[in-house]
Amino acid sequence: MRHTLFSIALLTSCFGNVYAADEAFTWTCQESRQFKTSGSTEKIQLTWESKTYEMKRENSLPGSLRYKNTATGHDLVVLPNKAMLFNIKTGNRLADFCQTAEMKVGKIPHLFAEAEPFAQQ
């Protein structure tokens, strides 16, 4: 048991930004809006206005990540310095200029941690 815990701690320290898939990240946005994300780079759970939506990664422009739930219309676009949440069914921008606490101090969003070409060396 002690050896296993030591191995996990060693691996975590070697890789730096290692995030648990179920770890939730809070994004604060303009106009006092807020949402949370958890999951992996390929599939996230977005909690918006007390409801949780499964979002799948979609192809996007270079330098960005995009997650969509086509059934509900939710569309999250993540850039290195901010994120925007849309509802493409209604044509509304739900939240703008959203950042995690890490982003506010100049770090890239956690979703970029394992995404190509953003993986940190």
C-alpha positions in Angstrom: 0.0 0.0 0.0 2.7 2.5 1.0 4.7 1.6 -2.2 1.5 2.3 -4.4 0.9 5.6 -2.7 4.5 6.6 -3.2 4.4 5.6 -6.9 1.2 7.7 -7.5 2.8 10.7 -5.7 5.9 10.3 -7.8 4.0 10.1 -11.1 1.9 13.2 -10.2 5.0 15.3 -9.4 6.7 14.3 -12.6 3.8 15.3 -14.9 3.0 18.7 -13.3 -0.5 19.6 -14.4 -2.3 16.3 -13.9 -6.0 16.7 -13.3 -8.5 14.1 -12.1 -11.2 13.5 -14.6 -13.9 14.2 -12.0 -12.2 17.3 -10.7 -14.6 20.3 -11.2 -13.3 23.6 -12.4 -15.2 26.8 -11.9 -15.2 29.4 -14.7 -16.2 33.0 -13.8 -17.5 35.2 -16.6 -18.6 38.7 -17.4 -22.0 39.8 -15.9 -21.4 37.6 -12.8 -22.1 34.4 -14.8 -20.5 31.2 -13.8 -20.3 27.5 -14.9 -18.3 24.4 -14.0 -16.6 21.8 -16.1 -15.2 18.3 -15.3 -14.1 15.4 -17.4 -11.3 14.8 -19.9 -10.1 16.6 -22.9 -12.4 14.6 -25.2 -15.6 14.6 -23.2 -16.7 17.0 -20.5 -19.6 17.6 -18.2 -20.8 21.3 -18.2 -22.8 22.5 -15.3 -24.8 25.6 -16.2 -27.7 27.1 -14.2 -28.0 24.0 -12.0 -28.2 21.6 -15.0 -25.4 19.3 -16.2 -24.8 18.6 -19.9 -22.5 16.0 -21.5 -20.3 17.8 -24.1 -18.2 16.1 -26.8 -15.1 17.6 -28.3 -15.6 18.8 -31.9 -13.2 19.9 -34.5 -12.3 23.5 -34.1 -10.0 26.2 -35.4 -6.3 25.9 -34.6 -5.6 27.4 -31.1 -9.0 26.6 -29.7 -11.1 23.7 -28.3 -14.8 23.3 -28.9 -17.3 21.2 -27.0 -20.9 20.7 -28.1 -24.1 19.0 -27.0 -26.1 18.9 -30.2 -29.4 17.9 -28.4 -29.5 21.0 -26.2 -27.5 23.4 -28.4 -24.8 24.2 -25.8 -21.5 25.1 -27.5 -18.4 25.9 -25.4 -15.4 27.5 -27.2 -12.2 27.6 -25.2 -9.3 29.8 -26.2 -6.0 30.0 -24.3 -7.1 33.2 -22.5 -10.9 32.8 -22.3 -14.0 30.7 -23.0 -17.4 31.6 -24.4 -20.6 29.6 -24.0 -23.3 29.7 -26.6 -26.6 28.1 -27.3 -26.6 27.5 -31.0 -30.2 26.4 -31.1 -31.4 29.7 -29.8 -28.6 31.8 -31.3 -27.6 33.2 -27.9 -24.3 33.9 -26.2 -24.9 32.6 -22.7 -21.5 33.6 -21.1 -18.5 35.6 -22.3 -15.0 36.1 -21.2 -14.9 33.2 -18.9 -11.8 32.1 -17.1 -10.7 29.6 -14.4 -8.6 30.8 -11.5 -5.5 29.4 -13.2 -6.2 31.4 -16.4 -6.5 34.6 -14.4 -2.8 34.2 -13.5 -1.7 33.4 -17.0 -1.9 29.6 -17.2 -3.5 27.8 -20.0 -7.0 26.2 -19.4 -6.9 22.8 -17.8 -8.7 21.4 -20.9 -5.5 22.2 -22.9 -3.3 20.2 -20.6 -3.5 17.1 -22.7 -4.8 18.5 -26.0 -2.5 18.7 -29.0 -0.8 21.0 -29.9 -1.1 22.4 -26.4 0.4 19.6 -24.4 3.1 21.2 -22.2 6.5 19.6 -22.6 
